[in-house]
Amino acid sequence: MIVRQDVRDQLVAYLNHKTTLAQLVDWAEKVMNEETLDPQDAPSLRNLIARLGVADVKNFGLLWEDCYEFLSSLGYRVEVRAA
């Protein structure tokens, strides 16, 4: 079952360049086709994951602001740190 933490982990991995956009899109497509979503958060997770699934399409893309908004909507506070 996919929960909000799974989506957070995928977005953070993408933002930290641990996964590529193609890998993030593949994950989202797989989730939409094969996984169940936490019933408590299913509507919001479905919309967010569906949006990630088309992030490789030029008209949609994926901006930093999108990731910030997604993480915020999941209840996470987003901070940027440089090391």
N, CA, C and O of each residue as an XYZ file, in Angstrom:
332
protein
N       0.837     -1.171      0.000
C       0.000      0.000      0.000
C       0.894      1.250      0.000
O       1.874      1.330      0.740
N       0.539      2.197     -0.827
C       1.288      3.443     -0.934
C       0.698      4.462      0.039
O      -0.507      4.712      0.046
N       1.568      5.041      0.854
C       1.170      6.055      1.818
C       1.911      7.354      1.504
O       2.821      7.374      0.675
N       1.520      8.416      2.162
C       2.115      9.730      1.869
C       3.634      9.740      2.037
O       4.323     10.464      1.318
N       4.169      8.954      2.969
C       5.617      8.901      3.171
C       6.328      8.337      1.936
O       7.447      8.745      1.626
N       5.686      7.405      1.235
C       6.285      6.843      0.017
C       6.439      7.922     -1.048
O       7.464      7.994     -1.726
N       5.422      8.751     -1.189
C       5.485      9.835     -2.165
C       6.556     10.838     -1.751
O       7.340     11.302     -2.580
N       6.582     11.166     -0.471
C       7.626     12.064      0.047
C       9.007     11.522     -0.278
O       9.865     12.255     -0.769
N       9.225     10.253     -0.008
C      10.539      9.650     -0.250
C      10.937      9.739     -1.721
O      12.094     10.010     -2.042
N       9.983      9.512     -2.604
C      10.270      9.585     -4.044
C      10.617     11.015     -4.462
O      11.563     11.230     -5.220
N       9.858     11.982     -3.972
C      10.126     13.376     -4.324
C      11.475     13.848     -3.774
O      12.228     14.528     -4.471
N      11.772     13.491     -2.545
C      13.044     13.898     -1.941
C      14.212     13.240     -2.680
O      15.235     13.884     -2.912
N      14.073     11.986     -3.047
C      15.131     11.312     -3.814
C      15.346     12.019     -5.150
O      16.485     12.190     -5.585
N      14.275     12.424     -5.790
C      14.394     13.146     -7.059
C      15.079     14.497     -6.848
O      15.991     14.851     -7.595
N      14.653     15.240     -5.854
C      15.232     16.559     -5.599
C      16.711     16.471     -5.217
O      17.480     17.393     -5.491
N      17.107     15.370     -4.589
C      18.508     15.168     -4.207
C      19.316     14.439     -5.275
O      20.443     14.015     -5.022
N      18.745     14.295     -6.460
C      19.402     13.657     -7.608
C      19.809     12.205     -7.336
O      20.804     11.720     -7.875
N      19.037     11.526     -6.505
C      19.264     10.105     -6.266
C      18.446      9.262     -7.231
O      18.742      8.084     -7.433
N      17.419      9.856     -7.829
C      16.666      9.236     -8.909
C      16.472     10.277    -10.000
O      16.537     11.481     -9.749
N      16.235      9.802    -11.197
C      16.029     10.701    -12.327
C      14.539     10.998    -12.498
O      13.682     10.367    -11.878
N      14.264     11.964    -13.346
C      12.865     12.250    -13.661
C      12.207     11.029    -14.287
O      11.057     10.714    -13.982
N      12.931     10.345    -15.157
C      12.379      9.143    -15.799
C      12.036      8.079    -14.759
O      11.003      7.419    -14.874
N      12.879      7.903    -13.753
C      12.608      6.922    -12.701
C      11.406      7.334    -11.854
O      10.606      6.488    -11.454
N      11.281      8.619    -11.585
C      10.135      9.117    -10.819
C       8.841      8.895    -11.592
O       7.838      8.460    -11.026
N       8.867      9.192    -12.876
C       7.691      8.990    -13.726
C       7.336      7.504    -13.796
O       6.167      7.138    -13.678
N       8.340      6.653    -13.987
C       8.097      5.202    -14.031
C       7.468      4.710    -12.730
O       6.533      3.910    -12.746
N       7.990      5.195    -11.606
C       7.434      4.806    -10.308
C       5.965      5.218    -10.230
O       5.113      4.419     -9.843
N       5.673      6.459    -10.595
C       4.295      6.958    -10.521
C       3.367      6.159    -11.429
O       2.247      5.831    -11.034
N       3.815      5.847    -12.626
C       2.984      5.062    -13.545
C       2.716      3.673    -12.982
O       1.596      3.168    -13.066
N       3.745      3.057    -12.408
C       3.585      1.731    -11.811
C       2.589      1.776    -10.655
O       1.723      0.908    -10.539
N       2.716      2.783     -9.810
C       1.803      2.924     -8.678
C       0.373      3.055     -9.166
O      -0.523      2.398     -8.636
N       0.147      3.887    -10.158
C      -1.222      4.111    -10.660
C      -1.814      2.838    -11.258
O      -3.028      2.640    -11.212
N      -0.975      1.980    -11.815
C      -1.462      0.767    -12.477
C      -1.506     -0.463    -11.581
O      -2.312     -1.366    -11.808
N      -0.645     -0.509    -10.560
C      -0.480     -1.767     -9.843
C      -0.629     -1.702     -8.326
O      -0.790     -2.739     -7.683
N      -0.581     -0.535     -7.755
C      -0.553     -0.439     -6.294
C      -1.883      0.082     -5.748
O      -2.669      0.712     -6.456
N      -2.104     -0.204     -4.470
C      -3.253      0.384     -3.790
C      -2.767      1.580     -2.986
O      -1.618      1.625     -2.545
N      -3.642      2.529     -2.807
C      -3.317      3.739     -2.067
C      -3.974      3.694     -0.705
O      -5.049      3.118     -0.536
N      -3.322      4.305      0.259
C      -3.888      4.419      1.603
C      -5.287      5.014      1.480
O      -5.434      6.135      0.991
N      -6.314      4.290      1.910
C      -7.685      4.783      1.751
C      -7.917      6.161      2.369
O      -8.711      6.949      1.856
N      -7.233      6.445      3.457
C      -7.396      7.730      4.137
C      -6.944      8.893      3.256
O      -7.517      9.980      3.329
N      -5.929      8.676      2.430
C      -5.361      9.744      1.606
C      -5.524      9.494      0.109
O      -4.946     10.220     -0.699
N      -6.288      8.495     -0.269
C      -6.364      8.075     -1.667
C      -6.669      9.203     -2.652
O      -5.967      9.305     -3.658
N      -7.663     10.049     -2.429
C      -7.943     11.086     -3.431
C      -6.763     12.031     -3.678
O      -6.420     12.313     -4.826
N      -6.149     12.516     -2.607
C      -5.024     13.441     -2.794
C      -3.803     12.724     -3.346
O      -3.099     13.271     -4.195
N      -3.539     11.506     -2.877
C      -2.412     10.750     -3.407
C      -2.600     10.436     -4.888
O      -1.659     10.540     -5.674
N      -3.803     10.057     -5.260
C      -4.085      9.724     -6.657
C      -3.813     10.927     -7.565
O      -3.182     10.781     -8.612
N      -4.275     12.091     -7.178
C      -4.057     13.295     -7.988
C      -2.578     13.641     -8.097
O      -2.083     13.957     -9.179
N      -1.887     13.580     -6.983
C      -0.471     13.914     -6.965
C       0.345     12.912     -7.776
O       1.189     13.312     -8.578
N       0.109     11.641     -7.582
C       0.860     10.605     -8.301
C       0.541     10.650     -9.786
O       1.428     10.444    -10.615
N      -0.704     10.913    -10.134
C      -1.068     11.042    -11.547
C      -0.300     12.199    -12.184
O       0.153     12.096    -13.323
N      -0.158     13.293    -11.450
C       0.598     14.444    -11.954
C       2.067     14.086    -12.141
O       2.684     14.510    -13.118
N       2.633     13.316    -11.224
C       4.023     12.883    -11.369
C       4.182     11.958    -12.569
O       5.235     11.943    -13.208
N       3.152     11.195    -12.875
C       3.213     10.260    -13.990
C       3.296     10.919    -15.348
O       3.652     10.265    -16.329
N       2.973     12.205    -15.428
C       3.073     12.921    -16.708
C       4.142     14.006    -16.665
O       4.188     14.868    -17.543
N       4.993     13.968    -15.656
C       6.013     15.000    -15.485
C       7.056     15.011    -16.605
O       7.794     15.985    -16.755
N       7.120     13.937    -17.387
C       8.073     13.902    -18.491
C       7.496     14.458    -19.794
O       8.182     14.487    -20.815
N       6.254     14.893    -19.759
C       5.610     15.500    -20.924
C       5.899     16.998    -20.888
O       5.698     17.648    -19.862
N       6.364     17.539    -21.995
C       6.801     18.931    -22.037
C       5.766     19.910    -21.493
O       6.125     20.848    -20.781
N       4.511     19.714    -21.807
C       3.473     20.643    -21.352
C       3.233     20.591    -19.852
O       2.633     21.510    -19.295
N       3.686     19.539    -19.189
C       3.491     19.418    -17.749
C       4.781     19.733    -16.998
O       4.802     20.642    -16.168
N       5.852     19.000    -17.274
C       7.119     19.242    -16.607
C       7.018     19.066    -15.099
O       5.980     18.666    -14.572
N       8.104     19.369    -14.423
C       8.134     19.294    -12.964
C       9.108     20.336    -12.461
O      10.321     20.186    -12.613
N       8.589     21.375    -11.872
C       9.391     22.473    -11.348
C       9.617     22.296     -9.855
O       8.912     21.533     -9.193
N      10.611     23.013     -9.331
C      10.869     23.022     -7.895
C       9.599     23.421     -7.147
O       9.260     22.835     -6.118
N       8.906     24.419     -7.673
C       7.684     24.902     -7.034
C       6.626     23.804     -6.957
O       5.880     23.721     -5.981
N       6.564     22.962     -7.989
C       5.628     21.834     -7.972
C       5.966     20.879     -6.836
O       5.091     20.467     -6.075
N       7.245     20.532     -6.731
C       7.676     19.611     -5.672
C       7.399     20.204     -4.298
O       6.945     19.500     -3.396
N       7.671     21.492     -4.137
C       7.390     22.175     -2.874
C       5.905     22.093     -2.547
O       5.528     21.772     -1.420
N       5.064     22.383     -3.536
C       3.614     22.336     -3.332
C       3.147     20.918     -2.998
O       2.312     20.735     -2.113
N       3.679     19.919     -3.700
C       3.296     18.531     -3.448
C       3.650     18.124     -2.025
O       2.824     17.563     -1.305
N       4.887     18.412     -1.624
C       5.321     18.046     -0.279
C       4.506     18.784      0.790
O       4.129     18.201      1.806
N       4.244     20.050      0.551
C       3.425     20.822      1.484
C       2.023     20.243      1.593
O       1.473     20.149      2.690
N       1.441     19.852      0.460
C       0.095     19.297      0.481
C       0.031     17.965      1.218
O      -1.029     17.564      1.698
N       1.172     17.281      1.306
C       1.245     16.023      2.048
C       1.489     16.261      3.539
O       1.509     15.319      4.331
N       1.673     17.525      3.909
C       1.856     17.855      5.320
C       3.299     18.013      5.748
O       3.584     18.036      6.946
N       4.219     18.123      4.801
C       5.635     18.256      5.132
C       6.087     19.697      4.976
O       5.638     20.411      4.080
N       6.969     20.108      5.851
C       7.594     21.425      5.754
C       8.880     21.248      4.952
O       9.694     20.376      5.257
N       9.054     22.056      3.953
C      10.182     21.910      3.040
C      11.244     22.954      3.389
O      10.947     24.143      3.514
N      12.485     22.491      3.544
C      13.626     23.361      3.794
C      14.720     23.009      2.803
O      14.841     21.859      2.379
N      15.510     23.995      2.439
C      16.655     23.763      1.566
C      17.901     23.974      2.382
O      18.021     24.974      3.090
N      18.829     23.049      2.293
C      20.110     23.158      2.988
C      21.217     22.939      1.979
O      21.096     22.106      1.080
N      22.278     23.678      2.127
C      23.449     23.499      1.277
C      24.598     23.043      2.184
O      24.867     23.645      3.224
N      25.260     21.976      1.767
C      26.363     21.455      2.589
C      27.667     21.595      1.846
O      28.717     21.216      2.365
